[in-house]
Amino acid sequence: MMRAISILLILFAAIGPGCGWNFSNLIISGDIMKRAKNHRNGVFVNSEPTTVMKPGTNWDAIYQYLFRGSNERVPKLQLPVVSAKDSFQGPASEATRFVWLGHSSVLLELGGKRVLIDPVFSERASFLSWMGPKRFQPAPLQAQDLPALDAVLISHDHYDHLDKTAVKELAPKTASFHVPLGLGDILKDWGIPGTKIIEYAWWDEHNVNGMTVVAVPGRHFSGRGLFDRNKTLWCSWVVISEKGRIYHTGDTGMTAQFKEIGERFGPFDLAFMKIAAYNENWPDIHVTPEQAVEAAKMLKGKMVVPIHWGTFDLSLHSWHEPIERLITAAAQEQVRVITPKMGEFVDAENYENVFWWREIMKQGKER
């Protein structure tokens, strides 16, 4: 009974007030309110009308999560992970390369800079260390394994994108943390010096030693607790250097603003697109795989790298459904997709694609 109650609490936090729980009521300063054009009546809003959950579906969604959905939501075997611990010898690459570290965590090297986006290395995406969505397999590395970083970018405050332990451990080796409005106070509360924190409204740009970082709109929501829904901003990220242009979705639903982002900053050499955790009860805040392909075309993305899949069970579909749907949709729309294993350093231009998850699917069905 206690386990069921705990799961209910976590799910209520995850799909109700926000992906986590932290009994807080964050106060946003007047300065932040003035900077953000989409801050109204004390909260941030999307540019389009957005429903986080369809009215009347909260408890049904919790019931479905507990007792229904695919029987393959968690892989029967661990997914392959390449150890990335020994991949950081010498300075960062001038040419663009990256490593997917699971879920939405991506380490970029471009123009001689190292940029880490949405670092989450903890075993669970939860406010509890013993309960909540658990990783399918260990992360390819931990914060202490990483070299010095020029920038850490965080898209929003949900537990599967903002990992307190990772942030604190990364602080000594990170030159700057880049966050949407409101997250600065959270990081300062965790001991991150204010001099290292740069906060962004949508469309804000900052120069990081010759590299441009831009916070661009997403269609989502925020909150780590019962009382802080939409008190902090969410965003997607654009990173530009002389060697490449990168887009990272963070978390987002389908939005017409993809087209504006593509027109202002595209074409993108790489578009890291979230593809999982979609459901008909929350259609506005998480794109489907097919929408991810459509969005990539609007963004003018030359290559799509799927993220936000293969790491946590956050919806009712199987663990492999999102990637299979993405591959099918991308083939139909003639969009190039590259699918590295977690922890594998990738030179995108010379990468030979392997559909590695299909062997795991096959072995899982044979067990």
N, C-alpha and C positions, 0 to 999 in steps of 0.2 A: 504494500500500500504506500509506504513512504517513497519507494522508487517511482511509483506512478505519479504521486503528488509532485515530486521533484521535477519529473519530466514535464508535467503540466505547467509548472512555474516557469521553466526554461522556455518552453514553447510559447507560452503567453508573452514572455518578454521578447522572444525572437520574432514572432509574427504579429504581435500586438504593439506594445509601446516602443519597441526598437530591438535590434538584435542583441539583447543582453539585459542585464539588470544592475543598477547601481543607484540606490535610493538618493538621488540628488536632484537639485532644481537649479540648473546653471543659469546665472544672471548674465545677460549679454550687455556689454557697455554701450553707452550712447554713441560712442565713436564708431563702433561696428555697425550699429543701426544706420548711421548716416552714410557709411561706405557702401552698403549693400542695397541695390535697387530692388532686390527681391526679399526684403525683410519687412514684414507687415504684422502689426498687432502682436509684436513680441516673438514672432517665429519666422523662419525662412520658408519660402514657398517656391514651387516649381513654376516655370513659365507657362505651362499648360495645365488645365485642370487634371488633378491626379488623385486617384483613389488608392490608398495603400492596401486596404482589404475591402472587398465587396461587402456592403452592409449585410449584417446578419450571418456572416460566414465564419467568424472567428472560432467559435466552438466546434463547428463542423470541421474546420481545417485542423484543429488540434486532434479531434477524433480520427480524422483521416491519417494524420501523421503517426498516431499511436498504433492504429489497428489496420490501416489499409495501405494502398500504394503498391508499387512494384516490390516483389520479393527479392529483387536484385539491387536494392538501393545502396547496399554496401558490397564491395567485391568479396568473393569467397577467397581470393588470394590477394596478397599485397601487390600493388602495382609497382613496376620497376622504378627504382630511384638510382640515379647516378650520383656518387659522392662528389660534391663540388668543392671539397675542402682544399684540394691541391691545385685549383684552377686559377689562382690569383697571383702567380709569380710575376714580379716586375710591375711596371706601370700599366695603367688601363690602356686598352686598345684605342688607337686613333679611329680605325674603321668601326662600324657599328656591329656589335655582337651582344648576345644576351643569354641569360639562363633563367628558365622558369623554375621557381622554387616551390611550386604547389599553390593551389587556389589562385589568388590574385597577386601573389608576391613575385616580382620580377626584378632582376638585377641587370641594369644596362651598362654597357661600356660604349662610349662614343666620344670622339674628339678628345681623347685622353682623360675623360671624366668617368667617374663611377656614380651611378644613380640607382637607388633602391626604392621601389614603389610598393606600398602596402605590405610591409614585412610582418608576417605572422608565422611564428615558429613553434608556438605552444602546442601541446597535444590536443587541447580542446579550444574551440571558439566559444567561450563561455565565461561568465563571471565566477564560475566554480572550477577548481582544478580537478574535481572528481566526477563531474556531471556536465552533460551538454554535448553538442556535436563533437565527435572525436575524429581525429585524422585517420584516414584509411591506412596510412603508413607513416613512419617518421619523416620529418622534414629532411631535405638533402644536406642541410647544415644548420648550425645555430648562430646566433649573433656574434659570438666570440670567434667564430671561424672566418668572419669577413675581414677584408682589409679596410684601410681608411676610405671613407666615402665622402664625395663632394656634396651630396644631397640625399636626403630621405624625403619622399613624397607620400603623403597620406591622403586618401580620397575622402574619407568620412569616418565617423566614430564608431561604427558597428564592430562587434568583437571579432568578426572574421576579416577585418581590414585594419583595425587598430589594436595592437597587442601590447599591453602595458609592459610586460616583461621584456619583449624585444626592444621597445623604444628605450627603456632605461639602460639596457645592456649595450645598445648602439650609441648612446650619447657620447661616450669618450672618443669614439672614432668617427663621428659624423660632424662635418663642418656646418651644416645647416639643415633644419627641418622645415618643410614647406607644407602648409596645412590650410584648409578652408577656414573662413572666419569662425571664431569661437573655440576652435580646437587648441589655440595657443594657451588658453587658461588651463585646459586639461593637462597639457604637457608641462606647463610650469608647475602645476600641483604635483607632478611626478618627479620634479627636480631638474627638468631640462632648463638651462639658462635662457632667459628671454632674448639674449643677444644672438642665440642660435635659431630662433623661431621667426619665420616669415609667414604672415597670414594673407590670404587671398580672397577677394570677392571674385565672382565670375568675370572673366576677361582680363583680370590683372596679370601683368607680366613682370618677371624679375630676371636680371642678368646674373648668372652664376659663373664668373670667370670665363666669359665668352660664350656660355651656353644659355639659351633662353628657356625659362620655365613659364608656362601659361596655365592658369586654372580656367577650364572651360565648363560650360553647363553640363549637367547630367539631370536625369529625371528620377529622383529617388526620394529618400527621407533620412532622418537621423535620429539618434537617441540611444543612450546606453542604460536607461533606467525608466522608472515609472513616471517621472515627472519632467523629463527633458526632451520630449518629442519635438524635433525640428528646431531646437534651441541653437544648434550649430549647423553650419552650411555643409553641403556635399558638393563634389565636383568630379570631373574627369580631368586628365592631365595631357598636356602637349609639351614635348621636349624637343628643342631645335638646336642643332649645331651645324657647323659647316659640313659635317660628314653625314648628317641624316636628320630625318624628321620622324618623330615617334608619337603615337597616340595611345593612351591607356584609358579604358572605360571607367575604372573603378566599378561602381555599381550603377546601373541605369536601366530604365525602361526605354521604349521606343520614343523618340522625340524628333520633331522637325529641325531642331537645332544641330543635328548631325550635319545637315547640309551647310549651315552657316559656318560651322567649325571647319569643314572641308574647304569651303571657299576662302576662308581667312588664312588658314595655316597649311592646307594640303598642297599637293598630294603627300601622303605619308608613306615612308618606306616600310614601316611596320605599324600595324594596328592591332593592339592587344585587346581582344574583344571577349567580354564575359559571355558565357553560353548556357549556364545551368542555373538551377534553383528557380525556374519559372513555374507558374501554376495559374490556372484559370481564375482562381480566387484573388490573385494579385497581379493582374495583367499589365498594369501601368508602370511597375517599378523594376521589373526584370525582363530583359529581352529574351525571346526564344532564339534557338539557333538560326532559324530562318530570318528573323529580324536582325540578328547580328550580321548576317551576310548583306542584307539590304542596307543596314547602317554603314557597313564598311564601304559599300559603293558610294553612298552619300558623302562619306568622309574622304573619298578618293584614296583609299588604302590600297597600296600595291600588293601587300601580303597580310594575311590574317593569321594571328597566333591566338588560339583559343585559351582562355584563362577562366578562373572561377568554376572549375570542374575537377573531378577526379581526386578530391581531397576531403570534403566534408559532405555528410548527408543532410541537405537543407531543404528538400522538397519531397515529392512523392514518386518522381520518375526514377528509373534505374540509373546506376552510376554511369553507364555507357550510352544511354539514349542521347544525351546532348551532343556528344562528339560524332555519333553516326548521323544524326540529323544535320549537323553542320556540314559534314563531308558531302552529303547528298545535295544540300542546297547550294553549296559552293560550286560543285561540279555543274549544276544546272545554270548557274549565273556566271560561270567561267571566272571565278574568284580563286586566287591561289591561297591555299592554306598550308601552313607548316605545323607539324605536331611533334615537337621534341618530347623526350622523357623528362621528368622532373630532375633537375640537377645537371642537365646536359648543356654545356656551352655551345651556342649556335652562331655560326656565321651564315646569316639567312640566305645570302646570294648563292652560297655553295652547299646548302643543306640538302641532303637526299632524304626525302620523306619516307617514313616507315610507320605503318598503322599498327603500332606495337600492342595496343590494347585488345586487338582482336584475338590474339593468342590467349590472353587472360580470360576473355569471354568464353572462348572454346574450352579451356581447361576448367573454368568454373562450372560450365554445363555438364561436363563429364564427371564431376565429383558427386 
